[in-house]
Amino acid sequence: MTERQNISSGTSWEAIAGFSRAVRIGNVVHVSGTTATDENGNVVGLNDPYAQTGYIIRKIERALNEAGAALSDVIRTRIYVTDINQWEVVARAHGEFFNQIRPANTLVEVSALVGEGYLIEIEAEAVIPTL
């Protein structure tokens, strides 16, 4: 069996809900649904889906880096939005990070996210190239 590496952001919610920010098994990394929450638990980019998307992707990048991966290793993203009418601004922000990488992507509208003020949540999967 390949060793499992759990990546933690250190929030209390990980222990309460029983999840990790990211999990690496072998050369595959799965990053949990990520919101625009800063280290103090505050929403970043309130009422701004573009700002939230950028913040989230940079937060995903930090988790990937801790797991030994990079944004260039991402093969799939899933984006959840609370207002599908904002898809273009969200897609533009996503494209600024992934234009050359071009992972498979899903963008869907949901009725709500985990807390007030969250407009976007993003999951990512990465495969680290093997030599």
N, C-alpha and C positions, 0 to 999 in steps of 0.2 A: 504494500500500500504506500502511496505517495504521502509524504508529510503534509499536514495541514497547518497553514499559518493564518491565524485570525488577526486582523488589523483593527485596532480600537481607536476611536476618537476621544475616548475618555469620558463620554457623557454618561450620566446615571441611567439614561433610557436604555442603553445597551444591556445592562444587567437586568433592569425591570422587564423589558420585553424579550430578552434572550436573543439578541442579534449582534452581529459585528458590522463595523463600517464597511469592511471588505474581507473576503476570504480568498486565500490562494491555495490551490491544490495543484501540484506540479507546475506547469507553465500557464495555467488558467487562473484568472482573477475575476471574481464577481464583486461588484461594488453595489451595496444596498441603495435603495431609494434615498436620494440626497436632497435636502431642502436648503434654502438660503438662510441657514442659521449660523450665527457667529459663535465664537468660543464662550460668549457670555449668555447664550440662549436667545439672543435678539434676532428678529427678522431683518435681513439685509435687503435693501431695494424695495421697501414697502411700496406697493402699488406700481411697481416697475418690472414687468416681466423680462425685459431685456437685461436689466441689472441682475435680477435673480438668476437668470440662466447663466450668465457669465460667472457669477460668484459660485454657483453650484458646480460648473465644469472645473473651475480652479480647485474647488474642494475635492472633487473626484480625482483630479490630477495628483493632489497630495496623497490621497489614499493609495492610488496606483504606484506612486513613487516609493512609498513605504513598503509596498509588496514587491518592489523590484521591476515594476512595469512603467510605461509611459503612455501618454495620450495616443501616441502613434501605434500602440499595440491594441487599441480599442477596436473590437470587431462588431459591437452592437450597443446601441443606446435605446432606452425607452423613456419617453418624455410624457409626463402626465400634467395636463394644464386644467385649470378651473374655468377657463373661458376660451373656447376653441377659436373665437374671433381674434385672439391675439397670437394665433399660430405663426403668422408671418414674421413678427418681431422675434419670437422665440426661435424660429428656424434660422433667422439671420444671425442671431447670437451663436447658435449651435454651429452654423456654417463657418463662422470666424475661427473656430477651434478645429473643426473637422473637415474643412473644404478639401484638403489634399488627402486626408485619411479615408474619408467616405465610409464609415461603418454602416451596417444595416441599422435602420432606425424605425421606430414606431412613435407616433405622437397621437395621444388620445385625450379626450376631455373626460374629466371625472367631476362628480358633484361637489367634492370637498377633499382637502388634504388634511394632514394631521393637526394643524393649528391655524389659528386666525392669522391672516396676512400672507400665507403661503399661496403663491400663484402657480408654482412650478415644482415638480419633483422629477428627478432623473436617476435612472439606473444605468450601469455600464458593465460590459463584459469585455475582458481583454485576454489575448493570448500572446504570451511572451515568446518570441522566436527562439527556437533551439538551434544550436550549432551542429 
